[in-house]
Amino acid sequence: MGYSPRYHAASLAAVFLALAIGILIGVGLGDNVLTKTKRDLEASLTGDLEAARSRSDQLSAQLGRSNEFAQRVYPVLVSGELRGQRIGVVALGGLPDDISNAIERTLQPTGGRLVAVAVVREPPDRASLAGQLSATRLADVATNDDSVEALGRGVGRQIVRGGDLLDRVRSQLMSRASGRFGGLDGVIVVRQQPAEVDPKDKASIARLESGLLDGIAATGVKVVGVETSDSDTSSVSLFASHDLATVDDIDLVSGQVATVFALLGAEGNFGVKGSADRLLPDLLTPSSQLPTPPAG
């Protein structure tokens, strides 16, 4: 039996029609599947987001309670620990408001008194200092880096003990100074270098800072270098290289506790950054407050 061209054409038409119907059905089914998948995905993501928000709210509430607890406990923990002590602040380059406020909060319940604040000018005005020191062995401070460091050592000692050299250069060396220096029992050191420093001034700043820190430490008073937990650059390594105790989170209650006990004699690097040895020092108890052992 033969097949006519018309038959072949009809057969091909039927095949193409079947394919078209199949494609349309497939697309319809696919759209249904995709739509369902999209709905399921949206529901899943919405659920995850709501769960994350709920968890965030829980953590925020826990953090708030922890902060409230710390704020309430802090005054009790450090009450009277520095009673009668005269504390000074030496700020290298600048004294940011947040650190100044944190220091005041730190000392407030301790009984210690903030009696002197010195903000050291960086870079130093070496020409002005040379004019003020023209009749002394430091007359070449404008050109001799060794004299810059020697000046720093002398001023560092006299910030703690008082003296004529500090009185002579106070207005030239410091951009701000208040209170009475000398007779200090402890010193808190802060550092905030200028944002832009001429390369030729870096050596002057480094030698002056080194001399100041060595001079303060040489007096034997308790010294602690502090900064905030979110400071852009850290000065812990500089402070530690001059055998100062350090606290890298004075904006936190833990850092305020560490600062108080560093002023009582705790040694080490305390805080939350990688340079810290631990969060807190051992909580020191002055010997006068230790309980009397029972007789016998």
LOTORGU-409296 format. One line per 10 residues: number of its first residue (from 1); their letters; for each residue x, y, z of C-alpha. Coordinates in nm, 4 decimals, always signed. Each point is the difference from the previous one (the first is absolute). Layout:
# residues N
NUM) A) X/Y/Z | ... .
# end
This chain:
# residues 296
1) MGYSPRYHAA) +0.0000/+0.0000/+0.0000 | +0.1508/+0.3383/-0.0910 | +0.0041/+0.3226/+0.1951 | -0.0894/+0.3255/-0.1614 | +0.1764/+0.3325/+0.0665 | -0.3195/+0.1248/+0.1580 | +0.0178/-0.2848/+0.2537 | +0.3602/+0.0869/+0.0875 | -0.0921/+0.3648/+0.0464 | -0.2894/-0.0940/+0.2267 .
11) SLAAVFLALA) +0.2275/-0.2290/+0.2056 | +0.2621/+0.2720/+0.0449 | -0.2660/+0.2494/+0.0983 | -0.1297/-0.2424/+0.2633 | +0.3530/-0.0469/+0.1416 | +0.0647/+0.3753/+0.0251 | -0.3405/+0.0531/+0.1580 | +0.0784/-0.2660/+0.2599 | +0.3359/+0.1633/+0.0743 | -0.1611/+0.3412/+0.0359 .
21) IGILIGVGLG) -0.2642/-0.1376/+0.2366 | +0.2746/-0.1748/+0.2003 | +0.2048/+0.3194/+0.0253 | -0.3016/+0.2005/+0.1134 | -0.0878/-0.2603/+0.2624 | +0.3641/-0.0122/+0.1138 | +0.0221/+0.3758/+0.0283 | -0.3187/+0.0087/+0.2007 | +0.1210/-0.2697/+0.2342 | +0.3393/+0.1681/+0.0242 .
31) DNVLTKTKRD) -0.1580/+0.3316/+0.0874 | -0.1995/-0.1708/+0.2728 | +0.3148/-0.1660/+0.1382 | +0.2007/+0.3226/-0.0148 | -0.2801/+0.1955/+0.1611 | -0.0266/-0.2535/+0.2815 | +0.3787/-0.0057/+0.0429 | +0.0091/+0.3779/+0.0139 | -0.2760/+0.0068/+0.2603 | +0.1787/-0.2622/+0.2089 .
41) LEASLTGDLE) +0.3296/+0.1905/-0.0249 | -0.1623/+0.3280/+0.0988 | -0.1685/-0.1663/+0.2963 | +0.3274/-0.1593/+0.1068 | +0.1940/+0.3266/-0.0248 | -0.2733/+0.1889/+0.1828 | +0.0112/-0.2573/+0.2780 | +0.3807/+0.0203/+0.0207 | -0.0159/+0.3796/+0.0134 | -0.2583/-0.0015/+0.2761 .
51) AARSRSDQLS) +0.2037/-0.2543/+0.1958 | +0.3148/+0.2114/-0.0425 | -0.1834/+0.3113/+0.1159 | -0.1334/-0.1836/+0.3011 | +0.3482/-0.1271/+0.0870 | +0.1443/+0.3491/-0.0455 | -0.2620/+0.1428/+0.2343 | +0.0809/-0.2665/+0.2570 | +0.3749/+0.0690/-0.0226 | -0.0574/+0.3756/+0.0228 .
61) AQLGRSNEFA) -0.2081/-0.0486/+0.3102 | +0.2661/-0.2250/+0.1547 | +0.2712/+0.2530/-0.0849 | -0.2040/+0.2793/+0.1523 | -0.0450/-0.1971/+0.3208 | +0.3717/-0.0839/+0.0089 | +0.0946/+0.3656/-0.0468 | -0.2432/+0.1093/+0.2684 | +0.1410/-0.2616/+0.2372 | +0.3575/+0.1108/-0.0711 .
71) QRVYPVLVSG) -0.0845/+0.3666/+0.0498 | -0.1624/-0.0782/+0.3348 | +0.2798/-0.2293/+0.1197 | +0.2926/+0.2218/-0.1034 | -0.0360/+0.2653/+0.2720 | -0.0266/-0.2698/+0.2644 | +0.3023/-0.1858/-0.1341 | +0.2362/+0.3008/-0.0041 | -0.1502/+0.2154/+0.2742 | +0.2769/+0.1765/+0.1932 .
81) ELRGQRIGVV) +0.2786/-0.2037/-0.1609 | +0.1985/+0.3141/-0.0913 | -0.1103/+0.2123/+0.2943 | +0.2353/+0.2915/+0.0606 | +0.2093/-0.0626/-0.3101 | +0.0891/+0.2858/-0.2363 | -0.0283/-0.1114/-0.3617 | +0.1310/+0.1797/-0.3068 | -0.0762/-0.0459/-0.3698 | +0.2672/+0.0426/-0.2673 .
91) ALGGLPDDIS) -0.1365/+0.0089/-0.3546 | +0.2491/-0.0353/-0.2833 | -0.1223/+0.2051/-0.2955 | -0.3614/+0.0368/+0.1068 | -0.2635/-0.0978/+0.2533 | -0.3232/-0.1155/-0.1702 | -0.3219/+0.0825/+0.1828 | -0.1095/-0.3634/+0.0165 | +0.3184/-0.1026/+0.1822 | -0.0110/+0.3038/+0.2271 .
101) NAIERTLQPT) -0.3579/-0.0845/+0.0972 | +0.0878/-0.3679/+0.0503 | +0.2875/+0.0938/+0.2320 | -0.2298/+0.2200/+0.2070 | -0.2553/-0.2827/+0.0257 | +0.2774/-0.2386/+0.0969 | +0.1296/+0.2111/+0.2872 | -0.3297/+0.1343/+0.1324 | -0.0881/-0.2824/+0.2447 | +0.3600/-0.0836/+0.0947 .
111) GGRLVAVAVV) +0.0770/+0.2923/+0.2290 | +0.2975/+0.0934/-0.2190 | +0.0251/+0.3603/-0.1183 | +0.0886/+0.1143/-0.3493 | +0.2282/+0.2919/+0.0870 | +0.1962/+0.0715/-0.3196 | -0.0428/-0.0378/-0.3757 | +0.2765/+0.0595/-0.2546 | -0.0542/-0.0164/-0.3759 | +0.3417/-0.0154/-0.1647 .
121) REPPDRASLA) +0.0328/+0.1860/-0.3293 | +0.0977/-0.2205/-0.2957 | +0.2168/+0.0693/-0.1852 | +0.1902/+0.2018/+0.2615 | +0.0843/+0.3627/-0.0756 | +0.3736/-0.0538/+0.0185 | +0.0970/+0.3567/-0.0901 | -0.2176/+0.1418/+0.2752 | +0.1337/-0.2538/+0.2485 | +0.3588/+0.0840/-0.0964 .
131) GQLSATRLAD) -0.0641/+0.3650/+0.0712 | -0.1400/-0.0855/+0.3414 | +0.2950/-0.2293/+0.0771 | +0.2778/+0.2171/-0.1448 | +0.1903/+0.0202/+0.3281 | -0.0171/-0.3740/+0.0768 | +0.1655/-0.3191/-0.1158 | -0.3016/-0.0577/-0.2248 | +0.0583/+0.3183/-0.2009 | +0.0533/-0.2051/-0.3176 .
141) VATNDDSVEA) -0.3456/-0.1634/+0.0212 | -0.0937/+0.1572/-0.3359 | +0.2634/-0.2049/-0.1839 | +0.0934/-0.2917/+0.2264 | -0.2429/-0.2937/+0.0289 | +0.1842/-0.1272/+0.3082 | -0.0839/+0.3261/+0.1737 | -0.3666/-0.0448/-0.0932 | -0.0026/-0.3387/+0.1737 | +0.1918/+0.1356/+0.2988 .
151) LGRGVGRQIV) -0.2517/+0.2820/+0.0297 | -0.2804/-0.2558/-0.0066 | +0.1593/-0.2026/+0.2808 | +0.0448/+0.3074/+0.2152 | -0.3540/+0.1227/-0.0554 | -0.1396/-0.3498/+0.0572 | +0.1643/-0.0193/+0.3408 | -0.1150/+0.3484/+0.0946 | -0.3601/-0.0604/-0.1060 | -0.0024/-0.2498/+0.2855 .
161) RGGDLLDRVR) +0.2287/+0.1796/+0.2464 | -0.0098/+0.3644/-0.1050 | +0.2987/+0.2155/-0.0927 | +0.1443/+0.3063/-0.1715 | +0.0470/-0.1580/-0.3441 | -0.3712/-0.0761/-0.0301 | -0.0879/+0.3518/+0.1084 | +0.2427/+0.1448/-0.2545 | -0.1317/-0.1856/-0.3081 | -0.3598/-0.0667/+0.0989 .
171) SQLMSRASGR) -0.1628/+0.2455/-0.2419 | +0.2335/-0.0898/-0.2888 | -0.0190/-0.3775/+0.0418 | -0.3686/-0.0377/+0.0781 | -0.2984/+0.1072/-0.2046 | -0.2099/-0.0245/+0.3136 | +0.0846/-0.0343/+0.3668 | -0.2162/+0.0254/+0.3073 | +0.0283/-0.0805/+0.3671 | +0.3055/-0.0392/+0.2180 .
181) FGGLDGVIVV) +0.2814/-0.2334/-0.0961 | +0.2306/-0.1629/+0.2506 | -0.0841/-0.2331/+0.2853 | -0.1921/-0.2379/-0.2271 | -0.0782/-0.3533/+0.1130 | -0.0960/-0.1334/-0.3425 | -0.0059/+0.0997/-0.3648 | -0.2333/-0.0931/-0.2851 | +0.1564/+0.0391/-0.3450 | -0.1998/+0.0567/-0.3185 .
191) RQQPAEVDPK) +0.1294/+0.0345/-0.3555 | -0.1589/+0.1579/-0.3058 | +0.2468/+0.1002/-0.2677 | -0.0933/+0.2564/-0.2673 | -0.1653/-0.1486/-0.3088 | +0.2755/+0.1289/-0.2263 | +0.3588/+0.0291/+0.1177 | +0.2848/+0.1315/-0.2099 | +0.2634/-0.2761/-0.0299 | +0.2670/+0.2323/+0.1393 .
201) DKASIARLES) -0.2097/+0.0432/+0.3173 | -0.0501/-0.3708/+0.0672 | +0.3437/-0.0384/+0.1556 | -0.0602/+0.2974/+0.2312 | -0.3338/-0.1411/+0.1134 | +0.1418/-0.3483/+0.0578 | +0.2959/+0.1273/+0.2041 | -0.2165/+0.2342/+0.2082 | -0.2559/-0.2745/+0.0740 | +0.2727/-0.2462/+0.0894 .
211) GLLDGIAATG) +0.1613/+0.2452/+0.2393 | -0.3289/+0.0960/+0.1655 | -0.1071/-0.3609/+0.0582 | +0.3403/-0.0997/+0.1351 | +0.0098/+0.3043/+0.2266 | -0.3459/-0.0665/+0.1444 | +0.0729/-0.3714/+0.0511 | +0.3352/+0.0757/+0.1660 | -0.1772/+0.1714/+0.2903 | -0.1465/-0.3308/+0.1131 .
221) VKVVGVETSD) -0.3634/+0.1149/+0.0040 | -0.2669/-0.2249/-0.1490 | -0.0512/+0.0802/-0.3678 | -0.2567/-0.1416/-0.2428 | -0.0368/+0.0726/-0.3708 | -0.3613/-0.0059/-0.1178 | -0.2018/+0.0116/-0.3216 | -0.3539/-0.0855/-0.1114 | -0.1124/-0.3336/-0.1401 | -0.0807/+0.1601/-0.3358 .
231) SDTSSVSLFA) +0.3092/+0.2186/-0.0391 | +0.1183/+0.0261/-0.3621 | +0.3630/-0.0664/+0.0892 | +0.1336/-0.1674/+0.3113 | +0.2756/+0.1361/+0.2235 | +0.0195/-0.3093/+0.2202 | +0.3329/-0.1108/-0.1480 | +0.1567/+0.3418/+0.0713 | -0.1263/+0.0057/+0.3578 | +0.1063/-0.3595/+0.0639 .
241) SHDLATVDDI) +0.3486/+0.0637/-0.1418 | +0.0506/+0.2494/+0.2843 | -0.1225/-0.2482/+0.2633 | -0.3381/+0.1629/+0.0515 | -0.3098/-0.1985/+0.0851 | -0.2525/+0.0401/-0.2815 | -0.3792/+0.0002/-0.0376 | -0.1459/-0.0064/-0.3518 | -0.3693/+0.0383/+0.0902 | -0.0427/+0.2826/+0.2499 .
251) DLVSGQVATV) -0.3347/+0.0785/-0.1617 | -0.1313/-0.3307/+0.1420 | -0.0639/-0.0779/+0.3642 | +0.2553/-0.2817/-0.0129 | +0.2617/+0.2501/-0.1173 | -0.0882/+0.2420/+0.2773 | +0.0436/-0.2753/+0.2574 | +0.3361/-0.0944/-0.1552 | +0.1132/+0.3645/+0.0067 | -0.0748/+0.0353/+0.3710 .
261) FALLGAEGNF) +0.1879/-0.3151/+0.0904 | +0.2912/+0.0937/-0.2269 | +0.0246/+0.3209/+0.2040 | +0.0106/-0.2256/+0.3053 | +0.2954/-0.1908/-0.1440 | -0.1333/-0.2671/-0.2369 | +0.2414/-0.0655/-0.2867 | -0.0808/-0.1218/-0.3506 | -0.1995/+0.0794/-0.3115 | -0.3739/-0.0113/+0.0684 .
271) GVKGSADRLL) -0.3004/+0.0257/-0.2304 | -0.1752/-0.1500/-0.2991 | +0.2495/+0.0377/-0.2840 | +0.2496/-0.2533/-0.1279 | +0.2827/+0.1747/+0.1847 | -0.1647/-0.0589/+0.3397 | +0.1256/-0.2721/+0.2322 | -0.3395/-0.0273/+0.1666 | -0.3175/+0.1945/+0.0593 | +0.0591/+0.0932/+0.3642 .
281) PDLLTPSSQL) +0.2829/-0.0069/+0.2514 | -0.0337/-0.1955/+0.3191 | -0.2224/+0.2128/+0.2199 | +0.2486/+0.1408/+0.2450 | -0.0931/+0.0608/+0.3609 | +0.2148/+0.2555/+0.1811 | +0.1729/-0.1598/+0.2958 | -0.1737/+0.2425/+0.2354 | -0.3332/-0.1500/-0.1000 | +0.0975/-0.3637/+0.0321 .
291) PTPPAG) -0.1888/-0.1796/+0.2776 | +0.1931/-0.0636/+0.3186 | +0.0791/-0.3704/+0.0336 | -0.1578/-0.1691/+0.3023 | +0.2191/-0.0393/+0.3067 | +0.1568/-0.3342/+0.0576 .
# end
